[in-house]
Amino acid sequence: MNNWIYIYGLLTLFKIMCTNLYKSTDYEVHRNWLAITYSLPMSEWYYESTSKWTLDYPPFFAYFEWFLSQVAHILGHDEALKITKEPYEDVNF
């Protein structure tokens, strides 16, 4: 009987952990940086201000974001690579 209580408890905890309870703003910050580096020429990366999440990291990090944006494009996440003022919501990205 006690084993079933532990199994039920562990399954309940697992279900709670899989619930979308919190969303970090870091997601939108990095998504916007991907959009900036993907959609604009390099000379405009630091001047884009559509969103409040402007690119404000050193160039090496911007190049890294550009690389990640290329991967996102290859994986078919083109909607996430559009510069928008409003946050992008997609649970699959």
C-alpha positions in Angstrom: 0.0 0.0 0.0 2.8 2.5 0.9 4.5 1.9 -2.5 1.3 3.1 -4.3 1.3 6.3 -2.2 4.9 7.0 -3.2 4.2 6.3 -6.9 1.1 8.5 -6.8 3.1 11.2 -5.1 6.0 11.0 -7.6 3.6 11.1 -10.6 1.8 14.1 -9.1 5.0 16.0 -8.7 6.1 15.1 -12.2 2.7 16.4 -13.6 3.1 19.6 -11.6 6.6 20.1 -13.0 5.3 19.7 -16.6 2.7 22.4 -16.1 3.4 25.7 -17.7 3.2 27.9 -14.6 5.9 30.5 -15.2 7.5 32.1 -18.2 10.7 33.9 -18.0 11.2 37.2 -19.8 14.6 35.8 -20.8 12.7 33.8 -23.5 11.4 36.9 -25.1 14.7 38.8 -24.8 16.6 36.1 -26.6 13.9 35.5 -29.1 13.9 39.2 -30.0 17.7 39.2 -30.3 17.4 36.2 -32.7 14.9 38.2 -34.7 17.1 41.3 -34.8 20.2 39.5 -35.9 18.3 37.4 -38.4 16.1 40.2 -40.0 18.4 43.2 -40.1 21.8 43.9 -41.6 24.6 43.9 -39.0 24.9 47.7 -39.1 21.4 48.1 -37.7 21.5 45.4 -34.9 22.2 47.9 -32.1 19.7 50.5 -33.3 16.5 48.5 -33.6 14.0 49.6 -31.0 10.6 48.1 -32.0 10.7 46.0 -28.8 11.9 47.1 -25.4 14.3 44.2 -25.6 17.0 45.9 -27.7 20.3 44.2 -28.4 22.7 45.5 -25.8 25.4 42.8 -25.5 29.0 42.8 -27.0 29.4 41.9 -30.7 30.7 38.4 -30.0 27.4 37.6 -28.3 25.4 39.2 -31.2 27.3 36.9 -33.6 26.3 34.0 -31.4 22.7 35.1 -31.5 23.0 35.4 -35.3 24.2 31.8 -35.5 21.3 30.6 -33.3 18.9 32.5 -35.5 20.2 30.5 -38.5 19.6 27.3 -36.7 16.0 28.5 -35.8 15.4 29.2 -39.5 16.6 25.8 -40.5 14.3 24.2 -38.0 11.4 26.2 -39.4 10.8 28.7 -36.7 10.5 31.7 -39.0 7.5 33.2 -37.1 9.8 33.6 -34.1 12.3 35.4 -36.2 10.1 38.3 -37.0 10.7 41.6 -35.1 7.6 42.4 -33.1 6.7 44.7 -30.3 4.4 42.2 -28.6 5.9 39.0 -27.1 5.8 35.9 -29.3 3.9 33.0 -27.8 4.7 29.5 -29.0 5.0 26.5 -26.7 7.0 24.6 -29.4 9.9 27.0 -29.6 
